[in-house]
Amino acid sequence: MKRVTVAAAAVGLMLFGAAAPARAGLPPATSDLALGGYSIPTKIKAGQKQKIRFGFTHAGQQPVERVRLYLYTQPGLSYEQRFSNCEYATHQVHRSRLVACTLTGPFLPGASYRLPEGMELTAKADFWKAVHSVEVFPDGPDERKRWPGFSLQPGKGPELKIAATDRFEEDRSFAETVSLTNPAGRPDLGVTGASATGKAGGEVRLSARWHNRGPGSIHTFNPAYRVASTEFLLGEGFTYVKGDCDPVTRKGVTRWNCPPAGQHLTPGSGPVNAVFKIASWVRPGVYEGEFRFDPEGRPFVSWQEPGTYPLHLWDITPANNSAKITITVTADDGQNPGPGPTPSPSPTTSTAPTTAPTGSPTPTTTPTATVTGTPTGTPGPTPTTVPAPAPTATGPDGGVDTRGSLARTGSTALTAGGIAAAAIVLGAALWALARKRRNS
C-alpha cells in the first residue's frame, strides 16, 4: 500500500494543532502590523456561514504601501468568495486551504484599518474540528515564498476593500491561530468482519470493511501519524501473506496496520483485504479472530510510542470498533488421519459476547474460537475449546483491552504479523507427537 510522506518542516501542524505551519528561513519572520477589530467564534455548526471583518493596526515607524493578509484553514472550513486581489490554493497532500490577499494603502504608522464588508467563513457539512490561522505582513519580494507547498491562483471577482477605522481597543500579534469545533460533528467509526474457508496448508482471503458513519471528518497534519487504522488479530497458525496492510515493527513486535491508515478520514466506507496462510498443522474446525480499529493510535514510524492519538479522541461510539473474523479450516487433501470419533452434532462451548450496542453488528469482547468437528482417524493431540481468560488491561478508550486469547488453543492472541515463530515451534511439536502415536 503506497503512502504519501511530507517533510515535517513543510507541515508543522500537529493534530488540530494550535500553531501555524513552520516556515523557517523565510523573511520577514515578524511584522509591525498587529491584528485586531474582529472575532472568530470557537464553536460553530456544520453549514454555518459568518462574515469576519479582519483588521490591523500599523505599530511600526514607516508607512507601508501594500499589505499581504493570509487566511489558512484546515479541511472543513473554507472561504468560498472570490476576490480579484486575492489568491487561492488547496494543498495537494493535507488538503488545507490558503487565501492570500494583497491590500493597497498607504498604511500609516499608528493608524488602524479594517475590511468594511468582511470575508465569509463557511463550515462544511462534515465539519467537526479544524484550525484557522490569520497572518498580516507588509508586502515585499519574499512574500510569495512564505507558504511553500501552496500553488496560489488568482481569484476572479470584485476587489476586497479595506478602509481606515477607529483605533482598536485591543491589538494582537501579527499572527493568530484558533481551533474551531462543531460539538455535534464527532464521527462514529466502525468495522464489519469477514469469514472465509480454506484447507490446512493453503491460503484464505478475508475481506473486511471500515466505516466512518459521520457526520464529521477527522484529520491530522503530522505526516508521521494516521488518524485511524485497522488491524487483524488471529492466533497461531495464521500468517499474513499479502493484502492492503503495512507492517510496523516496534520493539521486535510486528503490527499490521491496514486501511484507512491515512491522514484524513471523511464519512464513508472502504474494503480491507488480506490473505492469510494456514499452517499445515492446523486442525480442521472453525476459528474466530478479530478485525478492529487500532485503539492505541499507532503512528507510521516505529520509534514513536503508541497512544499518542488513541481512538477515543476521534470516535463517539467505541463499542462498534471491533468485529468477528471466522476462518473455517478443512483437511488438507494429502492428510489421511484414518478412522476416528464421529463429530458431535452439538457445538463445543465457546465464550461469546454477551452484550452489544443496539444497531451494532460487532462484538465488544475478546474473540473466541469454536470447534465444529473432530477429524477421523487415530486421534492425535486434540485441542479443546477453552474460555478466554479475563482481561487484565484497560484500553485507552476506557474499555477492555481486547488482545486476549483465542479459545481454540487457549494461547495469547497474536497479531497477524508476529506469529510465525510460535507457529513453527508448535507445529513441530504436534507433528512429532502425531508421528510417535502412528508408529506405536
Phi, psi and omega in degrees: 000127185280146175238149173254125179246152183229143176300132184298330180293333180277336180230086185273350181290128174271190181302113181046042188293166182254007180239142180290157181304139181286137180221064187296143173082013180248100184286159348282150182274340179229174184214146174275003179265128184247124180294154178176171174080017179211168176216149177234119179293145181273344177238121180223165180261155175298134181087354183285143176236141179212143178272133179238121183264083181297146178210171179204161175242136178277108183261007181269194185250342184242144178300151178241130183278320181221152183230142174252123177254123182248133176236117182246131180226139173280167181306138184108338177238144179198156171255107187275337180293150179239131180237149184289335179260021176236153176240152189226145178204150172239128182293136185290334184265298187262003168064014172285164186239150179228133171241126180237113183250138177257117183252132185260134182260222017282154178247120191265149178302136178084350182268157178243149184220151182207153177286118182297321183262337181080180178233142188267117178265129183245131171264123185283173186296330182260021182287131172236298178221146176194159178257142177236127181235144177232137175220149176221129182222150167299139181287150180188179185296335182272352186295332181287352179257002190292325184242080179295149181095348178251123178263092186289137178236137182294145178272164178238124181159198179289167178279138175282119185268152170222145185219156177293148181214175178295155181299134181289147178292329183225122175264139181249190176285170176288348179225139179216137179230132177230152177255125181255146184222142169250101186303332181274002186261004183298131188280164175246111177265151178198170179224160173239132183283193184205163176220154181203160178232135179204165181271150173303131184091350181257201182233154174228151179248124177254132180237090178265180180217147170255157181220140162242102184278006175074195005280346188262164172261160176231151183200159171220151181245012169268113185294349179281348186242157173242144182290327179196144175216156180252166179206153175262136175240114180225159183271190180301142177101353180235116185240129178296133181249308182198168179147211186268006190257156178240138177280139171231116183257128179224122180055040175081359180249129182265130173246143180257107180268126188240168181306153011286325167048039178232188181274351182222147176214102178270164178304133181158195183210156179202158181278155171227108183254138180210139177252130181241139174273131176264123179298147184294339182273355181292127182286148176301143181156188180250126181242140181242141176225203186219139169240129188207162164288138180292114184287346186269351179064055183287146183272176174291319187269135191286339182282348178283140176286146176289166176091001179293318176236069181296157189299331183293345175290335184259315199263136181273339181228083182295344187297334183257026181270004181226143179219156184280143170248134178237124176239118176265119183257126176254166183291146175294145180301328181273358182279131181226077185288345181081186184291155181193186182294148179284135180301141178286138180289341181265136184291151176287146182300138177222153176279128183225160178300137179261341178221155176206146180294150180300132179081000181264125180276001190241147178283163180242006181249176181298130181292153178230176180236145179238128177270122183265349181194163178243131182296151177278161180115182178297117188293133173263201177293112186264117177290142178245160179283124180238127180302144179295141180293158181297141180298146180244000183226156177250132182288167183294343178270007179090355181262186182286137172289115189275006178278068184261225185243149172273130192293332187295320183254344183072014182261160179296133182293131178253150176286165190298330184269353188243027189245359187297316182296316179297323180297319182294315182296312181293321180298318180296320181294316180295318181297316182296320181291319178297319180295320180297320180291323179294327184272354183273000000 
